[in-house]
Amino acid sequence: MSLHREDVEKIAHLARISLSEQDIPLYTRNLSNILALVEQMNRVDTTGITPMAHPLDATARLRPDVVTETNQREWFQQIAPQVEAGLYLVPKVIE
């Protein structure tokens, strides 16, 4: 798939990106090359191939789910500017 100048200008407008006139040919060529690569990859026959979640077939080492710190909620709420019913009160930021 080959993009045209108008396509790149429209994409830039939708993405709210300003492009200079001299950069448009470069972006047109690069985006066209990317789309050509995607088309080439889409043509590869992948029937019978199981999708992988990770390329190394590794499993994550997980630590035990054990509490390692003491509960300091009361202390943190004592130094907080405003607390009510165990909750931190913050200023309203959305009108």
Residue frames as qw, qx, qy, qz and C-alpha x, y, z in Angstrom:
[[0.000, 0.889, 0.457, 0.000, 0.00, 0.00, 0.00],
 [0.441, 0.159, 0.016, 0.883, 1.43, 3.32, -1.02],
 [0.099, -0.775, -0.442, 0.441, 0.39, 6.49, 0.71],
 [0.357, 0.648, 0.246, 0.627, 0.05, 9.83, -1.01],
 [0.196, 0.227, -0.259, 0.918, 0.84, 13.30, 0.23],
 [0.479, -0.420, -0.144, -0.757, -2.82, 13.95, 1.04],
 [0.819, -0.317, -0.477, -0.035, -2.98, 10.77, 3.15],
 [0.586, -0.051, -0.429, 0.686, 0.01, 11.84, 5.24],
 [0.058, -0.300, 0.089, -0.948, -1.41, 15.33, 5.68],
 [0.663, -0.419, -0.299, -0.543, -4.73, 13.86, 6.83],
 [0.802, -0.239, -0.485, 0.254, -3.00, 11.47, 9.26],
 [0.378, 0.100, -0.327, 0.860, -0.94, 14.35, 10.65],
 [0.314, -0.387, -0.065, -0.864, -4.07, 16.44, 11.08],
 [0.782, -0.391, -0.391, -0.288, -5.91, 13.62, 12.87],
 [0.767, -0.210, -0.398, 0.457, -2.92, 13.08, 15.15],
 [0.174, -0.982, -0.074, 0.004, -2.65, 16.84, 15.70],
 [0.685, -0.323, 0.266, 0.596, 0.96, 16.80, 14.49],
 [0.322, 0.897, -0.073, -0.293, 2.33, 19.70, 12.48],
 [0.794, 0.023, 0.387, 0.468, 4.60, 18.74, 9.60],
 [0.006, 0.682, -0.265, -0.681, 6.74, 21.09, 7.59],
 [0.725, 0.591, -0.085, -0.343, 6.46, 20.99, 3.80],
 [0.332, 0.624, -0.706, -0.044, 9.95, 19.53, 3.47],
 [0.302, -0.255, 0.872, -0.290, 9.19, 16.65, 5.88],
 [0.777, 0.230, 0.229, -0.539, 6.06, 15.40, 4.12],
 [0.725, 0.447, -0.485, -0.198, 7.91, 13.40, 1.40],
 [0.151, 0.379, -0.857, 0.315, 10.05, 11.69, 4.05],
 [0.475, -0.010, 0.658, -0.584, 7.01, 10.75, 6.14],
 [0.792, 0.348, -0.074, -0.497, 5.14, 9.59, 3.05],
 [0.579, 0.442, -0.685, -0.025, 8.01, 7.27, 2.09],
 [0.005, -0.275, 0.851, -0.447, 8.54, 5.95, 5.65],
 [0.605, 0.084, 0.490, -0.622, 4.86, 5.31, 6.34],
 [0.790, 0.389, -0.270, -0.391, 4.48, 3.60, 2.95],
 [0.409, 0.406, -0.806, 0.133, 7.45, 1.34, 3.78],
 [0.277, -0.138, 0.769, -0.559, 5.92, 0.44, 7.14],
 [0.745, 0.236, 0.237, -0.577, 2.58, -0.44, 5.53],
 [0.683, 0.450, -0.534, -0.214, 4.38, -2.50, 2.86],
 [0.140, 0.318, -0.884, 0.312, 6.12, -4.48, 5.61],
 [0.511, 0.041, 0.601, -0.613, 2.80, -5.08, 7.37],
 [0.790, 0.369, -0.117, -0.475, 1.29, -6.32, 4.09],
 [0.501, 0.443, -0.743, 0.008, 4.28, -8.64, 3.59],
 [0.106, -0.191, 0.856, -0.468, 3.88, -10.02, 7.11],
 [0.663, 0.168, 0.344, -0.644, 0.13, -10.53, 6.57],
 [0.734, 0.406, -0.408, -0.361, 0.87, -12.72, 3.53],
 [0.109, 0.371, -0.904, 0.185, 2.84, -15.24, 5.61],
 [0.746, -0.238, -0.515, -0.350, 0.94, -18.48, 6.18],
 [0.111, -0.413, 0.684, -0.591, 0.63, -18.96, 9.94],
 [0.852, -0.189, -0.175, -0.456, -1.86, -21.82, 10.01],
 [0.918, -0.106, -0.355, 0.142, -0.92, -24.40, 12.60],
 [0.422, 0.297, -0.424, 0.744, 1.38, -22.04, 14.49],
 [0.455, -0.689, -0.536, 0.177, 0.47, -21.44, 18.13],
 [0.053, 0.861, -0.069, 0.501, 0.64, -17.79, 19.20],
 [0.639, -0.095, -0.496, 0.581, 3.20, -17.04, 21.89],
 [0.311, -0.922, -0.230, -0.005, 2.81, -14.73, 24.85],
 [0.315, -0.844, 0.377, 0.216, 6.58, -14.39, 25.22],
 [0.664, 0.615, -0.410, -0.113, 9.33, -15.18, 22.69],
 [0.141, 0.521, -0.803, 0.251, 11.54, -16.97, 25.22],
 [0.758, -0.262, -0.553, -0.225, 8.88, -19.31, 26.63],
 [0.272, 0.175, -0.650, 0.688, 9.90, -18.15, 30.10],
 [0.450, -0.685, -0.562, -0.110, 7.78, -18.12, 33.21],
 [0.067, -0.750, 0.215, -0.622, 7.81, -15.24, 35.65],
 [0.477, -0.088, -0.724, 0.490, 9.33, -15.88, 39.03],
 [0.386, -0.706, -0.219, -0.552, 6.79, -14.79, 41.59],
 [0.094, 0.282, -0.690, 0.659, 7.50, -13.96, 45.18],
 [0.224, -0.430, -0.857, 0.175, 5.22, -15.27, 47.92],
 [0.198, -0.651, -0.261, -0.685, 2.23, -13.03, 48.65],
 [0.592, -0.456, -0.517, 0.417, 3.20, -12.18, 52.20],
 [0.123, -0.972, -0.078, -0.185, 2.84, -8.88, 54.06],
 [0.741, 0.104, -0.243, 0.618, 6.36, -7.52, 54.61],
 [0.117, 0.351, -0.184, 0.910, 5.64, -4.04, 55.99],
 [0.084, -0.394, -0.733, 0.548, 3.82, -2.91, 59.09],
 [0.029, 0.764, 0.564, 0.312, 0.52, -1.07, 58.83],
 [0.312, -0.204, -0.198, 0.906, 1.28, 2.65, 59.24],
 [0.003, -0.631, -0.582, -0.513, -2.12, 3.98, 58.16],
 [0.373, -0.838, -0.365, 0.156, -2.85, 5.77, 61.43],
 [0.483, -0.492, 0.106, 0.717, 0.52, 7.53, 61.41],
 [0.267, 0.181, 0.507, 0.799, 0.15, 8.62, 57.76],
 [0.123, -0.727, -0.564, -0.372, -3.33, 9.94, 58.40],
 [0.436, -0.739, -0.263, 0.441, -2.12, 11.93, 61.41],
 [0.332, -0.420, 0.242, 0.810, 0.25, 13.92, 59.19],
 [0.235, 0.453, 0.663, 0.548, -2.23, 14.28, 56.31],
 [0.056, -0.133, 0.020, -0.989, -3.79, 17.75, 55.80],
 [0.616, -0.046, 0.143, -0.773, -7.40, 16.46, 55.86],
 [0.190, 0.002, -0.980, -0.064, -8.85, 13.06, 56.72],
 [0.601, -0.089, 0.201, -0.768, -12.45, 11.98, 57.23],
 [0.917, -0.012, 0.222, -0.333, -13.71, 8.50, 58.16],
 [0.754, -0.244, 0.541, 0.281, -10.33, 6.99, 57.33],
 [0.642, 0.570, 0.364, 0.362, -10.18, 8.59, 53.88],
 [0.370, -0.249, 0.099, 0.890, -7.86, 11.31, 52.60],
 [0.284, 0.852, 0.392, -0.201, -9.69, 14.48, 51.53],
 [0.470, -0.040, 0.357, 0.806, -8.32, 16.24, 48.48],
 [0.210, 0.494, 0.053, -0.842, -9.31, 19.52, 46.80],
 [0.666, 0.561, 0.481, -0.101, -11.82, 19.31, 43.97],
 [0.293, -0.380, 0.488, 0.729, -9.97, 19.65, 40.66],
 [0.056, 0.273, 0.746, 0.605, -12.83, 19.21, 38.17],
 [0.289, 0.137, 0.226, -0.920, -15.65, 21.71, 38.04]]
